């Protein structure tokens, strides 16, 4: 049981750490922290705008050095109108051409900042839980639950299926 709890924390820290690393690297590639990379305008970008009553979806494809890349945006109509875009200009990272954005719409940068915040929050939560918790109490609790015989036979005299299920799990 000690190994399972330790594995849970290691997998959680690895998952949220990789999420933090991914969001941070994508934020840097999108020039969200300053003009680090050169962004080129996609000259042969094909765009398609699908408009609902509340949403707008912008699908675009562009070609860089013979390779075709595609991406999309989905946003509220009010936000799109607030951005004040007349023509859709697709820009891509010169060194990482798969990283692109529509000029004037900061949704991708906002998405990466949100990813950084969420990943950092859960990463810190798991680290604090690991450092401050009573792991011996957890191990004892989960060992007791693991020793409980979970599948008692059905009591057909109980008509309510939920009560029958609860009776099956917690029979004394």
C-alpha positions in Angstrom: 0.0 0.0 0.0 2.9 2.3 0.7 4.1 1.7 -2.8 0.7 2.5 -4.3 0.4 5.8 -2.4 4.0 6.8 -3.4 3.3 5.9 -7.0 0.1 8.0 -6.9 2.1 11.1 -5.8 4.9 10.5 -8.2 2.5 10.1 -11.2 0.6 13.2 -10.1 3.7 15.3 -9.8 5.0 14.0 -13.1 1.6 14.8 -14.8 1.3 18.3 -13.5 5.0 19.0 -13.9 4.8 18.0 -17.6 1.7 20.2 -18.0 3.6 23.1 -16.5 6.5 22.5 -18.7 4.3 22.2 -21.8 2.4 25.4 -21.1 5.5 27.4 -20.2 7.3 26.3 -23.4 4.3 27.0 -25.6 3.9 30.4 -24.0 7.6 31.2 -24.8 7.1 29.9 -28.4 4.0 32.2 -28.8 6.1 35.2 -27.5 3.9 35.5 -24.5 6.8 36.6 -22.3 8.4 39.0 -24.8 9.7 39.0 -28.3 12.0 36.0 -28.1 11.2 34.4 -31.5 10.6 35.9 -34.9 7.0 35.5 -36.0 6.3 35.3 -39.7 3.0 36.0 -41.5 1.5 33.0 -43.3 1.0 34.3 -46.9 -1.0 31.3 -48.2 -3.3 30.8 -45.2 -6.8 29.5 -45.9 -9.3 30.4 -43.3 -12.9 29.3 -42.7 -15.2 31.1 -40.3 -18.2 29.1 -38.9 -20.6 31.3 -37.0 -23.3 30.1 -34.6 -25.7 32.2 -32.6 -23.2 32.5 -29.7 -19.9 31.0 -30.9 -17.5 31.6 -33.7 -15.0 29.0 -34.9 -12.1 30.0 -37.1 -10.3 27.1 -38.9 -7.1 27.9 -40.7 -4.5 26.0 -42.6 -1.1 27.3 -43.8 1.9 25.9 -45.5 5.5 26.4 -44.5 8.4 24.9 -46.5 6.1 22.3 -48.1 4.5 21.1 -44.9 0.8 21.9 -44.2 -0.2 23.0 -40.7 -3.7 23.6 -39.3 -5.2 25.0 -36.2 -8.5 26.5 -35.0 -10.0 29.0 -32.6 -13.3 28.9 -30.8 -14.6 31.9 -29.1 -17.8 33.9 -28.3 -19.0 36.2 -30.9 -18.9 39.2 -28.5 -15.2 38.5 -27.8 -14.4 38.3 -31.5 -16.2 41.6 -32.1 -14.4 43.1 -29.2 -11.0 42.2 -30.7 -11.9 44.3 -33.8 -10.4 42.2 -36.5 -11.1 43.2 -40.1 -8.9 40.6 -41.8 -7.6 37.4 -40.3 -3.8 37.4 -40.3 -2.1 34.1 -39.3 1.3 34.3 -37.8 3.6 31.4 -37.1 6.9 30.9 -35.2 9.8 30.9 -37.6 11.7 28.1 -35.8 8.6 26.1 -34.7 6.1 26.6 -37.6 3.5 24.4 -35.9 3.0 27.2 -33.3 0.7 29.8 -34.7 -1.9 32.4 -33.7 -4.3 34.9 -35.3 -2.9 38.4 -34.9 -5.0 40.5 -32.6 -6.6 37.6 -30.7 -4.7 36.7 -27.5 -6.6 33.5 -26.7 -3.7 31.1 -27.1 -1.5 33.1 -24.8 -4.3 33.3 -22.3 -4.8 29.6 -22.6 -1.2 28.9 -21.8 -1.1 31.2 -18.9 -4.2 29.5 -17.5 -2.4 26.1 -18.0 0.6 27.4 -16.1 -1.6 28.6 -13.2 -3.6 25.3 -13.0 -0.5 23.1 -13.3 1.3 25.1 -10.6 -1.6 25.0 -8.3 -2.1 21.2 -8.5 1.7 20.6 -8.4 2.0 22.7 -5.2 -1.1 21.0 -3.7 0.4 17.6 -4.3 3.8 18.6 -2.9 2.3 20.1 0.2 0.1 17.1 0.7 3.1 14.8 0.4 5.1 16.9 2.9 2.5 17.7 5.5 0.2 14.7 5.5 0.2 11.7 7.8 1.1 9.0 5.3 1.0 6.2 7.9 -2.7 7.0 8.6 -3.5 6.9 4.9 -1.8 3.5 4.5 -3.7 2.1 7.5 -7.0 3.4 6.1 -6.5 2.1 2.6 -5.3 -1.3 3.9 -8.6 -1.6 5.9 -10.6 -0.7 2.9 -8.6 -3.1 0.8 -9.3 -6.0 3.2 -13.0 -5.4 3.1 -14.8 -8.1 1.0 -16.5 -5.8 -1.6 -18.7 -8.3 -3.4 -21.2 -9.8 -1.1 -24.1 -11.7 -2.7 -27.2 -9.7 -3.7 -30.0 -9.6 -1.3 -33.1 -10.0 -3.5 -35.5 -9.0 -0.8 -34.4 -5.4 -1.2 -36.4 -3.8 -4.1 -34.5 -0.5 -4.4 -31.4 -1.2 -6.6 -29.3 1.6 -4.9 -30.1 0.3 -1.4 -29.3 -3.2 -2.6 -25.9 -2.0 -4.0 -25.1 -0.2 -0.7 -26.1 -3.3 1.3 -23.8 -5.4 -1.0 -20.8 -3.1 -0.3 -21.2 -2.5 3.4 -22.8 -5.6 4.8 -21.8 -6.3 8.5 
